[in-house]
Amino acid sequence: MVQRFRQRGSALLIALVAVALATVLAVGLLERAQRAMARTEALISGERSYQYALAMEALVARMMTRARAEGLDAALADGAWTPPYDVPGGQVRGRLLDQQGRFNLNALASPDGALARRAERRLERLLEVLGQPPAVAAELADWIEGDAAIRSGSVGDFWYAAQQPAYRMSGLPLAHVSELRWLRSVDSGVYEVLLPHVTALPDPRLRVNVNSTSAEVLSVLVEGLDVESARRVLADGPFTDPAQLSAHPLLAGLLTPDVERELLVSSEWYLAQARVVLEEIERDFFRLMTLDGAGYDFRYASQGLL
C-alpha cells in the first residue's frame, strides 16, 4: 500500500515537472516568436520610412530645380520645413539646409598646396573668432594629410594610437563634419560651437554664399573685415549680383580677385532632410545634394546624423 502511494506520488511529481518544463518551453517559444515578429515589424517600418524619405528627397530636388529655372535662390528657404504630408501610419516632411554658406573644411585638402595653407589659416582665424582653440586647424590639416606627411609640431599617429580604442589619422578629406570629433583638441563643446559654421563638401574649393553665411565666416574670408562690420554687410542683403559686394562701402578695397571668386550669391550644395514619423517613431534621413545646370545629384546619405 505504501509502495503504491509512493509510486503514485512519484508519477505525480514527474507529471508536474513535465508540465512545468512544457510551460517554460512554450513561454520561451512564444517570446521568441514575439521578438521575431517585433524585429520583422521594425524592419518593415524602417524600410517604409526609407522609401518615404526617398520620395520626399525627390520632391525637394524637383522643387530646387524648379526654383532655379524660375531664377529663385533655394537658399532663401534654408531650414524651412515643408507642410507635413500624410502617409499611411504617419507623416513625412522635409527641408533644405544650405551648406554653401558654411566654411568648407575640405578646402584644407585642396590639391593646390597654397590654397590648402590659405584655408588652414582662415580656419585658424575662424576658431579664434569663435573663441575656440586655434590648434584645431593644424590638427585637421594633419588629419587630412595623414601620417605620410608629418609636419613640424605634429603628433603624427602617436597620440591617436595611444587612445582606447586606438585609431589613426585618415589621410583623406572628411566624409562628414562629425569626423572633427576624432581630433585631439575637439571635445563636444568645441564641436557644438563649430557645427553651425562649417561643413565638409566633396568639392575642395572654398566658395561661400554671402546670402546664407554667418558674420563670423564672412569676417575670416575678407581680411580687414571685423565681425560687426560683416554683420552690417549681411544685413544689407540678400545680394543678387557679386558686383553689389564690390560696391558695398564696408567692403571697399577689401575684396581681392581671389576673395571675389570665393564669394557667391547663390548656393550649389544643400543637405536635404526628410523626417518620417511612422507608428509614433520618428526617423531623420539626410542626403547631401548639389545643383548644376543639368539638375541635381545626390552625393551621400545618412540616417540620424546631421
Sequence and secondary structure as in RCSB ss.txt:
>XXXX:A:sequence
MVQRFRQRGSALLIALVAVALATVLAVGLLERAQRAMARTEALISGERSYQYALAMEALVARMMTRARAEGLDAA
LADGAWTPPYDVPGGQVRGRLLDQQGRFNLNALASPDGALARRAERRLERLLEVLGQPPAVAAELADWIEGDAAI
RSGSVGDFWYAAQQPAYRMSGLPLAHVSELRWLRSVDSGVYEVLLPHVTALPDPRLRVNVNSTSAEVLSVLVEGL
DVESARRVLADGPFTDPAQLSAHPLLAGLLTPDVERELLVSSEWYLAQARVVLEEIERDFFRLMTLDGAGYDFRY
ASQGLL
>XXXX:A:secstr
 HHHHHHHHHHHHHHHHHHHHHHHHHHHHHHHHHHHHHHHHHHHHHHHHHHHHHHHHHHHHHHHHHHHHTT  GG
GGTT     EEETTEEEEEEEEE TTSEEGGGGG SSHHHHHHHHHHHHHHHHHTTS THHHHHHHHHHH GGG 
 TT  TTHHHHTSSS      S  SSGGGGGGSTT  HHHHHHHGGGEE  SS S  EETTT  HHHHHHHSTT 
 HHHHHHHHHT   SSHHHHHT GGGTTT  HHHHHHEESS SEEEEEEEEEETTEEEEEEEEEEEETTEEEEEE
EEES  
